[in-house]
Amino acid sequence: MNQRLLIIILVINAVLLLLLGNRGPLSSRETIGLYAMANIAENKQVALPSSFERYPEAIKTANGKCLAPQPLWYQLGGSISYKISKVFFGVGMSWDGMKRYYRVASYLGNLIASTILILVFSQAIFVKGIKGREYLLLILPLVFFSLVFTSGMVLNEHLFVAAVTMWGLNFINGGVYCINRDLPYTKSFMLAGMLFGLAGGLSLLVIGFAIGFLIMFVTQKERKFQKAAVDMLKGSLVPVVLTIIFVVIYSRQCGAYVPPWPEIARMEGVQPGEALRYLFHSTFGLNGFFIYAPLSLIGIASLVKRLNHFQRLTERRKKLDYYARGQALFAWSVYWGGLIALGIFVVTALINGIPEKFNPSHLQMVEFTIGNDKTYLPSNLRQFGTPSLLFFLPVLHYFNLHIFREKPFKGFAVYYHEVVRIGALIAWVGLASPEGGYLVPFIWALNKIAVFMTDLFPQGTLFW
């Protein structure tokens, strides 16, 4: 039954991404990243032309060269998709060509990422023995009623990071199961390390998340868990070595250091208090990820509830059984990994600088010239929620798998249903402006819907 439902969900997801996805870059940041991918594919150059200096999103190196703000792995992956798009869809270095390339790259990239996420999360549900209606109540909110769906409408690396992180967690969970039952486990942890390394190359925060697992595993009394941490590090060597190779190649070509995450190359003076305020507004404030992804918010409650459950079990008896011990270790690893990731978020804010407070007067339209075409795009858009935290969504939703089956969550399901409804409203309203907005992104999206309806019915309706 689950397999049939899974196929239907995958088909619906593919169709919706095709029909609702954006037809072209909607901000200067997106366009800079798009041009950088094409530039690597066409000219084998990571540095942008000097004309990009005037765009505030472009990152300047020590010798004055310009880089796109997107992670290096994101640019390299996009350059491959550009070559494919050029062969099959005739894209080129013109504005129309860039728009076609954006459409192809965003659709294929987000389709691959969302498919991985759906398959991996469906496997996690299957392992828990959940079927039928409860299966739908767990997978549909993640796929269609959350920021996972909204982010699938634009070209970005965050959905892929979320999918790969969840995939890595799946291998860790399987590896812990094998350790507790004296089964071979090395392969699981090496694959997890490789996937975390790949995700870390796209998002610095995932490295902090992986460190949480390493710390918890190293501090266990059983040597098997310490060996598992070493296996994770071994697996991460593949993406780490490849990243170093590409950094060296492009740094020598550019004549200046090209970091894996170009945005951290920009040093600006920011006070710690400002960074903490920025953390609040990016998590629980009006632009906060956990406000726009309430599924993650209830996931936090589920995680804490589960940790308290294991704590009570530990107080009742000196030694947990194999299942409880493995699940407790997994939960504590996510807890500490999440806190470390948020700490890195603050550090990157201190290094990278914090965007100024926005108001409508900050709406800037910048001119882009690609080939012989000129176009105007908004600059410095606030994104819908905080996309760099998107990988938390499936990770925290994993703990919602226990809501319908285990004792600590008795009576908790009613809150889950309400959160799903709220999340669906936010996600689908967000389709009006998935690239972001100013001030409060949700209000910005509502404003765009109102403008669209006004254009659609310029003479008013029967009620006016």
Secondary structure as the mmCIF struct_conf table of DSSP 4:
data_model
#
loop_
_struct_conf.conf_type_id
_struct_conf.id
_struct_conf.beg_label_comp_id
_struct_conf.beg_label_asym_id
_struct_conf.beg_label_seq_id
_struct_conf.end_label_comp_id
_struct_conf.end_label_asym_id
_struct_conf.end_label_seq_id
HELX_RH_AL_P HELX_RH_AL_P1 ASN A 2 LEU A 20
BEND BEND1 GLY A 21 GLY A 21
BEND BEND2 ARG A 23 GLY A 24
BEND BEND3 SER A 27 SER A 27
HELX_RH_AL_P HELX_RH_AL_P2 SER A 28 ASN A 43
BEND BEND4 ALA A 47 ALA A 47
STRN STRN1 LEU A 48 LEU A 48
HELX_LH_PP_P HELX_LH_PP_P1 PRO A 49 PRO A 49
HELX_RH_3T_P HELX_RH_3T_P1 SER A 50 ARG A 54
BEND BEND5 TYR A 55 TYR A 55
TURN_TY1_P TURN_TY1_P1 PRO A 56 GLU A 57
BEND BEND6 ALA A 58 ALA A 58
STRN STRN2 ILE A 59 LYS A 60
TURN_TY1_P TURN_TY1_P2 ALA A 62 ASN A 63
BEND BEND7 GLY A 64 GLY A 64
STRN STRN3 CYS A 66 LEU A 67
BEND BEND8 PRO A 69 GLN A 70
HELX_RH_AL_P HELX_RH_AL_P3 LEU A 72 PHE A 89
BEND BEND9 MET A 93 SER A 94
HELX_RH_AL_P HELX_RH_AL_P4 TRP A 95 VAL A 127
TURN_TY1_P TURN_TY1_P3 LYS A 128 GLY A 129
HELX_RH_AL_P HELX_RH_AL_P5 GLY A 132 PHE A 144
BEND BEND10 PHE A 145 SER A 146
HELX_RH_AL_P HELX_RH_AL_P6 LEU A 147 SER A 151
TURN_TY1_P TURN_TY1_P4 GLY A 152 MET A 153
BEND BEND11 VAL A 154 VAL A 154
BEND BEND12 GLU A 157 GLU A 157
HELX_RH_AL_P HELX_RH_AL_P7 HIS A 158 ASN A 180
TURN_TY1_P TURN_TY1_P5 ARG A 181 ASP A 182
HELX_RH_AL_P HELX_RH_AL_P8 THR A 186 LEU A 202
HELX_RH_AL_P HELX_RH_AL_P9 LEU A 204 VAL A 218
TURN_TY1_P TURN_TY1_P6 THR A 219 THR A 219
BEND BEND13 GLN A 220 GLU A 222
HELX_RH_AL_P HELX_RH_AL_P10 ARG A 223 CYS A 254
TURN_TY1_P TURN_TY1_P7 GLY A 255 GLY A 255
BEND BEND14 ALA A 256 ALA A 256
BEND BEND15 PRO A 260 TRP A 261
HELX_RH_3T_P HELX_RH_3T_P2 PRO A 262 ALA A 265
HELX_RH_AL_P HELX_RH_AL_P11 PRO A 272 THR A 283
TURN_TY1_P TURN_TY1_P8 PHE A 284 PHE A 284
BEND BEND16 GLY A 285 GLY A 285
TURN_TY1_P TURN_TY1_P9 LEU A 286 ASN A 287
HELX_RH_AL_P HELX_RH_AL_P12 PHE A 289 TYR A 292
HELX_RH_AL_P HELX_RH_AL_P13 PRO A 294 ARG A 316
BEND BEND17 ARG A 317 LYS A 319
HELX_RH_AL_P HELX_RH_AL_P14 TYR A 322 ASN A 352
HELX_LH_PP_P HELX_LH_PP_P2 PRO A 355 PHE A 358
HELX_RH_3T_P HELX_RH_3T_P3 PRO A 360 HIS A 362
STRN STRN4 GLN A 364 ILE A 370
TURN_TY1_P TURN_TY1_P10 GLY A 371 ASN A 372
STRN STRN5 ASP A 373 SER A 379
BEND BEND18 ASN A 380 ASN A 380
HELX_LH_PP_P HELX_LH_PP_P3 LEU A 381 GLN A 383
BEND BEND19 PHE A 384 GLY A 385
HELX_RH_3T_P HELX_RH_3T_P4 PRO A 387 LEU A 389
TURN_TY1_P TURN_TY1_P11 LEU A 390 PHE A 391
HELX_RH_AL_P HELX_RH_AL_P15 PHE A 392 HIS A 397
HELX_RH_3T_P HELX_RH_3T_P5 TYR A 398 HIS A 402
TURN_TY1_P TURN_TY1_P12 ILE A 403 ARG A 405
BEND BEND20 GLU A 406 GLU A 406
HELX_RH_3T_P HELX_RH_3T_P6 LYS A 407 PHE A 409
TURN_TY1_P TURN_TY1_P13 LYS A 410 PHE A 412
HELX_RH_AL_P HELX_RH_AL_P16 ALA A 413 VAL A 429
HELX_RH_3T_P HELX_RH_3T_P7 GLY A 430 ALA A 432
BEND BEND21 SER A 433 SER A 433
TURN_TY1_P TURN_TY1_P14 PRO A 434 GLU A 435
BEND BEND22 TYR A 438 VAL A 440
HELX_RH_AL_P HELX_RH_AL_P17 PRO A 441 LEU A 456
TURN_TY1_P TURN_TY1_P15 PRO A 458 GLN A 459
TURN_TY1_P TURN_TY1_P16 LEU A 462 PHE A 463
#
